[in-house]
Amino acid sequence: MVRSALVLALALVALPVAGPAVGQEAAETPSAALAGKTPSVTVIAAAVRSLSEQLVVTGSIVPRERVFVSVDLEGYRIAELLVDEGDTVAAGDVVARLATDTIEIQLAQNDSQRARSEAAIAQALTQITEAEATEKEAAAALVRAEELTRRGVTSQDVLEQRTSAAATAAARLASARQGLALAEADKALIEAQRREIELRLSKAAIRAPAAGLVLSRSARVGAIASAAGGPLFEIARDGEFELAAEVTEVVLARLMPGQSVSVTLAGAAAPIAGKVRLVSPEIDAATRLGKVHIALPGNLAVRTGAFARGEVVTAETTGIAVPVSAVATEGGESSVLVVRDGKVASRPVKTGITADGYVELVEGLAEGEQVVARAGSFLRDGDAVTPVAAVNDGAKG
């Protein structure tokens, strides 16, 4: 009996310590390890930066001005084409010729008619000369007859004959002069017809109305030229092209002629410099879009209809800026979390333009002040923190 009690006592001594005491010690250890330490936050210094605010527009390449080459001469066959798509032409260059065989026949006929009219004029002049001589002679005979009749030497019948002869001579002279006027009128008509034929002959040589790049050619050798068939050629005047884009009315309000644009053409290795040439005064009521035309440098190897992207510089400034992520906006008010002497303080700020991931702070922050890089952190005014500078925090000049 005594031996059994001793064994039980030794077993009780060998039991482990109670569970709750051990658990409490383990729970207190992490708390003790964190005691006196503050959380680390990434901060960035407000710095002076050069910011350029840009808007992106997209559209297609179009000629600044299209010039159409049509025919003024209907019903003639196209005999020759002298230019093709992609060629450069000067103003007045012959781009096509029409067949002129019928016009040349008409011109030869006109030459014959003019020669005949000139012969008629010469004949009329001869008749006038003869008629003038006859009329002069008849008038003199009449004067002599009148004198002799007064003296009683010549009978009244002779006087009447001389009077009739003088009137006949005068009538023939008038007729000859009318014949000359008629011949001269015929000649004037023939010369007018000649000018019309020569005009048609000149129009058979179809010329470019302006210098530029030939964009398209619908003319075909052997086809009958007709204005109803549309233009034979289409030319980009002076080879000038532009980017035509449609933008929302909000974006359109921020664009104005003269703004610089960096245009990237499809497949191009580098962007090219352009300028806003025209901002449409009209907005489509259905789509709420307006048009903007961006002029491109001349002599570009571009294709109409090609896609292009433009970045328009709408504002430029140099001022204090921080990353966009450092600014919190609520209810139209902006603020940043400033870290000073290891303490966090919320400070209202006034923002300016935003570009390249940075926002300009017009008011509320001085250069060099540290702000929390992410404004959405769970921090409040007065919180103690350990600031850690952000990597690559260099101001952009």
C-alpha positions, 0 to 999 in steps of 0.5 A: 500500500505504501509502495503504491502511493509512492509510485503515484506521487512520482507520476504526478511530479513527472507531468508537464506544466499546464497548457495555458501558461505556455500558450500565454508566453508564446503569445507575448513573445511576438508582441514584445519583439514588435514593441518600440518599432514603426512601419516603413513607408516609401516616400518620394521628394517633391522636385521641380520637373518639366511637364508636357501635357499631351492628347492622343488623336488617331486618324487617316492620312489624306491630301490637304487639297485634292485636285481633279483633272477632267476633260472639257472636250466631249466625245473624243478618244483618249489617244495617249496617257503621259503620267501614272499614279505616284508621278509628280507633275507641275502645273500645266504639264500635259498628262493625257492627249485626245485623238485630234484627227477630226479636229484637224480636218475641221481646221483644214476646212476652215483654212479653205473657208477663210481663203475664200472669204479673203478672195470675196473681200478682194473681189468686193474691193475691186467692184467698189473701185469700179463702181466708184469710177462709174458713179463719179463719171455718171455724176459728172455727166449729169452735171453737164446735162443739167447745164446744157438743159438750162441753156436749151442745148440739150433736150429733157430726155437726155437730162433724164437719161443722165439722171437715171445713169447717175442713180444706177451708178450710185446704187451699184456703188452702194451694192459693192460696198454692201458686198464688201461688208458681207464678205468681211462679216463672213471672214469674221465668222470664219475666224471665230470658228477657227478660234473655236476649233483651235481652242478644241485642239488645245483642249485635246492636250489635257493639262494638270491644273496644279502641281502635285502628286498623282494619286489615282488614274481612271483614264484608259487609252482608247476610252471615249472622254466624257465629263460624266465619267468622272475625273481622269486623274486625281492630284494631291496639290503640291504633294501636301498631306495631313492627318485627319482625325475625329475627336470628342468635343471635350478634346476638341475644345483643347485644340487650336491651330498652331499646336505642335503634334508628334505624328507616328505613321503606321510602319514608320521608325520615328515620329515626324513633327506636325502642326494643328492646321484646322480645328472644325467649328462643327461637332456632329450631333449624332456622334458628338465628334469633331474633326481636326486636321494636322499638317505634315511636312512636305515631300513625305512618302506617305499613302492616303488612307494610312493610319496615323497617331498624333500626340498633341502638346496642349500644355507645358510647364516647369514646377514642383511635381510628384507621382500621380499615385502620391495624390489622393482626390476626394470630393474634388479636393486633392491632398498628399501625405507629408512625412516630417520628423517621422510623422505623417500629416495630410496636406491639401494641395492644388494640382496643375497638369498631369503628364508622364505619370507625374502631377504638377502641384501649384500650391501646398507643397515645397520642393524637397518635402517628402510625401508618401509614394502611395496616397492610398496607404492606411495612414492617418495624421500623426502616425509614426513611420520609418521613411524609405526613399523611393528608388530612381527618384530623379527629377526630369529636366 
